[in-house]
Amino acid sequence: MCCDRTNPIRNRAAPAVILAASVLFVAGIAATPAAAKIQCKGIFQVTKSGLISTLYCRDRQIARVARSYGWRVSDAEVRNDPLKKVRICQALGGDIRLEGACGAYGPRLYR
């Protein structure tokens, strides 16, 4: 009787247990991205070891400066479209806030 797989009560309880475990698992995953969010200070990523210049923070800085000039651009657009980054840097690269972010795309190299 202990190992009878045709027990109707046990067969109904199994999906409920699986559902409860799945809900707890998903809730645990949903709570972690807030703690893992990348923090930037200009072109530098804030880490427990100090500030590190990262591509993610440089792209974010480019988008932030472009928005301050009235451009309608998101961080993801700059990150995923290299040509958009080049256009913004060529147009606004004279801004001191973009000096480390634009690098070789700055307007001083094209004159």
Backbone as CSV, one residue per row, in Angstrom:
resi,resn,N_x,N_y,N_z,CA_x,CA_y,CA_z,C_x,C_y,C_z
1,MET,0.803,-1.191,0.000,0.000,0.000,0.000,0.858,1.273,0.000
2,CYS,2.073,1.186,0.552,2.892,2.386,0.646,3.376,2.858,-0.719
3,CYS,3.579,1.983,-1.616,4.147,2.349,-2.906,3.137,2.239,-4.038
4,ASP,1.891,2.272,-3.736,0.831,2.141,-4.730,0.716,3.443,-5.518
5,ARG,0.995,3.409,-6.791,0.980,4.614,-7.626,-0.435,4.995,-8.067
6,THR,-1.386,4.149,-7.826,-2.748,4.440,-8.262,-3.582,5.094,-7.164
7,ASN,-2.961,5.502,-6.080,-3.677,6.148,-4.987,-4.179,7.512,-5.482
8,PRO,-5.504,7.741,-5.547,-6.026,8.991,-6.106,-5.697,10.213,-5.264
9,ILE,-5.548,10.078,-3.965,-5.232,11.226,-3.116,-3.805,11.682,-3.372
10,ARG,-2.891,10.751,-3.492,-1.492,11.101,-3.730,-1.329,11.725,-5.116
11,ASN,-2.050,11.247,-6.109,-1.944,11.780,-7.465,-2.468,13.208,-7.548
12,ARG,-3.433,13.592,-6.718,-3.949,14.971,-6.720,-3.032,15.912,-5.955
13,ALA,-2.320,15.423,-4.962,-1.464,16.264,-4.139,-0.160,16.624,-4.847
14,ALA,0.330,15.788,-5.719,1.613,16.018,-6.383,1.635,17.313,-7.195
15,PRO,0.630,17.620,-8.024,0.675,18.885,-8.762,0.659,20.108,-7.849
16,ALA,-0.032,20.041,-6.730,-0.071,21.174,-5.803,1.299,21.414,-5.184
17,VAL,2.006,20.352,-4.862,3.339,20.483,-4.283,4.302,21.052,-5.319
18,ILE,4.197,20.570,-6.532,5.061,21.082,-7.609,4.766,22.551,-7.876
19,LEU,3.509,22.923,-7.875,3.131,24.323,-8.088,3.673,25.205,-6.972
20,ALA,3.549,24.770,-5.727,4.050,25.557,-4.597,5.567,25.731,-4.676
21,ALA,6.266,24.673,-5.029,7.721,24.760,-5.163,8.108,25.685,-6.300
22,SER,7.372,25.655,-7.391,7.655,26.529,-8.535,7.447,27.990,-8.178
23,VAL,6.372,28.282,-7.436,6.086,29.661,-7.032,7.202,30.185,-6.140
24,LEU,7.664,29.388,-5.204,8.758,29.809,-4.327,10.043,30.025,-5.114
25,PHE,10.309,29.166,-6.084,11.506,29.302,-6.903,11.468,30.595,-7.719
26,VAL,10.340,30.867,-8.365,10.197,32.078,-9.180,10.266,33.322,-8.298
27,ALA,9.682,33.278,-7.127,9.742,34.422,-6.209,11.178,34.689,-5.785
28,GLY,11.947,33.657,-5.601,13.355,33.825,-5.242,14.158,34.437,-6.372
29,ILE,13.867,34.040,-7.591,14.564,34.606,-8.754,14.164,36.063,-8.961
30,ALA,12.896,36.386,-8.785,12.426,37.751,-9.007,13.014,38.720,-7.994
31,ALA,13.397,38.250,-6.830,13.940,39.132,-5.804,15.406,39.462,-6.044
32,THR,16.138,38.656,-6.795,17.568,38.875,-6.948,17.963,40.002,-7.896
33,PRO,17.266,40.329,-9.006,17.761,41.378,-9.883,17.874,42.742,-9.224
34,ALA,17.033,43.061,-8.263,17.123,44.359,-7.604,18.442,44.489,-6.854
35,ALA,18.905,43.419,-6.268,20.161,43.453,-5.540,21.354,43.435,-6.486
36,ALA,21.176,42.881,-7.682,22.276,42.738,-8.629,22.344,43.874,-9.645
37,LYS,21.585,44.923,-9.465,21.563,46.024,-10.422,22.928,46.717,-10.470
38,ILE,23.387,47.011,-11.664,24.680,47.666,-11.850,24.531,49.143,-11.510
39,GLN,25.434,49.632,-10.685,25.443,51.045,-10.311,26.615,51.722,-11.002
40,CYS,26.333,52.855,-11.637,27.374,53.592,-12.346,27.566,54.964,-11.717
41,LYS,28.790,55.429,-11.776,29.151,56.782,-11.358,29.934,57.362,-12.531
42,GLY,29.208,58.050,-13.418,29.825,58.513,-14.657,30.095,57.325,-15.563
43,ILE,31.362,57.178,-15.982,31.722,56.046,-16.839,32.235,54.862,-16.030
44,PHE,32.178,54.967,-14.707,32.727,53.927,-13.837,31.632,53.128,-13.152
45,GLN,31.839,51.816,-13.070,30.933,50.937,-12.351,31.391,50.852,-10.904
46,VAL,30.445,50.992,-9.982,30.744,50.918,-8.561,30.793,49.444,-8.153
47,THR,31.937,49.011,-7.650,32.097,47.641,-7.163,32.610,47.698,-5.733
48,LYS,32.642,46.548,-5.074,33.145,46.517,-3.708,34.655,46.756,-3.670
49,SER,35.332,46.594,-4.805,36.773,46.842,-4.882,37.102,48.274,-5.267
50,GLY,36.112,49.027,-5.710,36.339,50.400,-6.134,35.624,50.677,-7.451
51,LEU,36.018,51.743,-8.119,35.410,52.131,-9.388,36.179,51.500,-10.542
52,ILE,35.425,50.934,-11.500,36.020,50.292,-12.673,35.322,50.839,-13.907
53,SER,36.100,51.273,-14.896,35.527,51.748,-16.152,35.010,50.548,-16.944
54,THR,33.711,50.569,-17.257,33.112,49.464,-18.007,32.371,49.996,-19.228
55,LEU,32.233,49.146,-20.227,31.520,49.510,-21.447,30.064,49.846,-21.145
56,TYR,29.453,49.097,-20.247,28.052,49.338,-19.885,27.876,50.759,-19.340
57,CYS,28.729,51.183,-18.431,28.601,52.514,-17.836,28.973,53.613,-18.828
58,ARG,29.925,53.340,-19.726,30.267,54.340,-20.747,29.095,54.550,-21.698
59,ASP,28.444,53.466,-22.115,27.275,53.593,-22.990,26.136,54.322,-22.281
60,ARG,25.962,54.031,-21.022,24.922,54.701,-20.243,25.195,56.200,-20.126
61,GLN,26.461,56.567,-19.953,26.834,57.981,-19.870,26.581,58.681,-21.201
62,ILE,26.888,58.025,-22.303,26.636,58.613,-23.627,25.142,58.881,-23.804
63,ALA,24.316,57.913,-23.447,22.862,58.092,-23.571,22.368,59.200,-22.650
64,ARG,22.893,59.267,-21.443,22.473,60.289,-20.476,22.805,61.697,-20.983
65,VAL,24.012,61.876,-21.523,24.414,63.188,-22.043,23.581,63.542,-23.274
66,ALA,23.328,62.579,-24.146,22.506,62.835,-25.333,21.102,63.263,-24.942
67,ARG,20.526,62.623,-23.925,19.200,63.036,-23.451,19.219,64.438,-22.867
68,SER,20.322,64.841,-22.255,20.396,66.196,-21.709,20.393,67.250,-22.808
69,TYR,20.786,66.862,-24.024,20.738,67.762,-25.177,19.427,67.649,-25.949
70,GLY,18.520,66.807,-25.489,17.222,66.686,-26.133,17.092,65.499,-27.075
71,TRP,18.100,64.689,-27.210,18.017,63.499,-28.055,17.102,62.491,-27.378
72,ARG,16.296,61.818,-28.154,15.436,60.759,-27.631,16.126,59.424,-27.870
73,VAL,16.898,59.009,-26.879,17.678,57.786,-26.997,17.693,57.089,-25.637
74,SER,17.598,55.769,-25.673,17.642,55.003,-24.432,19.037,54.415,-24.240
75,ASP,19.300,53.955,-23.027,20.580,53.308,-22.744,20.758,52.073,-23.627
76,ALA,19.687,51.318,-23.789,19.748,50.082,-24.581,20.032,50.374,-26.054
77,GLU,19.493,51.480,-26.588,19.758,51.825,-27.989,21.239,52.096,-28.207
78,VAL,21.852,52.839,-27.309,23.282,53.135,-27.438,24.096,51.861,-27.284
79,ARG,23.700,51.002,-26.355,24.427,49.759,-26.094,24.320,48.786,-27.263
80,ASN,23.150,48.716,-27.910,22.914,47.706,-28.946,23.135,48.195,-30.369
81,ASP,23.278,49.502,-30.565,23.464,50.043,-31.909,24.770,50.850,-31.951
82,PRO,25.866,50.237,-32.379,27.155,50.943,-32.384,27.160,52.201,-33.251
83,LEU,26.395,52.198,-34.333,26.356,53.375,-35.196,25.707,54.560,-34.491
84,LYS,24.708,54.310,-33.668,24.068,55.390,-32.905,25.078,56.002,-31.941
85,LYS,25.898,55.139,-31.341,26.928,55.630,-30.425,27.920,56.528,-31.166
86,VAL,28.321,56.113,-32.353,29.263,56.905,-33.143,28.658,58.246,-33.506
87,ARG,27.400,58.251,-33.937,26.738,59.509,-34.315,26.644,60.474,-33.138
88,ILE,26.274,59.942,-31.973,26.165,60.804,-30.790,27.536,61.348,-30.418
89,CYS,28.545,60.511,-30.430,29.884,60.957,-30.057,30.450,61.969,-31.044
90,GLN,30.166,61.800,-32.325,30.650,62.773,-33.300,29.932,64.103,-33.162
91,ALA,28.650,64.065,-32.821,27.885,65.297,-32.698,28.131,66.002,-31.368
92,LEU,28.230,65.240,-30.284,28.305,65.829,-28.949,29.620,65.543,-28.242
93,GLY,30.574,64.960,-28.939,31.820,64.530,-28.311,32.654,65.639,-27.713
94,GLY,32.367,66.887,-28.045,33.089,68.007,-27.450,32.704,68.266,-26.008
95,ASP,31.617,67.687,-25.559,31.174,67.835,-24.173,32.155,67.105,-23.262
96,ILE,32.595,67.775,-22.212,33.590,67.194,-21.305,33.080,65.920,-20.637
97,ARG,31.771,65.767,-20.486,31.203,64.570,-19.853,31.386,63.327,-20.713
98,LEU,31.674,63.502,-22.001,31.838,62.364,-22.906,33.298,62.046,-23.208
99,GLU,34.206,62.742,-22.571,35.617,62.572,-22.899,36.096,61.126,-22.742
100,GLY,35.800,60.474,-21.654,36.237,59.097,-21.460,35.315,58.083,-22.104
101,ALA,34.073,58.466,-22.360,33.090,57.524,-22.889,33.206,57.342,-24.401
102,CYS,33.501,58.406,-25.118,33.521,58.316,-26.576,34.842,57.787,-27.129
103,GLY,35.912,58.044,-26.470,37.206,57.530,-26.918,37.548,57.963,-28.326
104,ALA,37.724,57.028,-29.242,38.168,57.310,-30.611,37.087,57.934,-31.480
105,TYR,35.852,57.984,-30.988,34.769,58.553,-31.796,34.594,60.043,-31.582
106,GLY,35.402,60.644,-30.744,35.266,62.079,-30.456,35.564,62.942,-31.672
107,PRO,35.011,64.138,-31.721,35.166,64.996,-32.914,36.598,65.518,-33.103
108,ARG,37.412,65.528,-32.067,38.781,66.052,-32.204,39.618,65.222,-33.156
109,LEU,39.289,63.950,-33.305,40.082,63.076,-34.182,39.680,63.197,-35.649
110,TYR,38.601,63.895,-35.943,38.126,64.006,-37.323,38.396,65.366,-37.925
111,ARG,39.073,66.219,-37.229,39.338,67.568,-37.769,40.650,67.622,-38.469
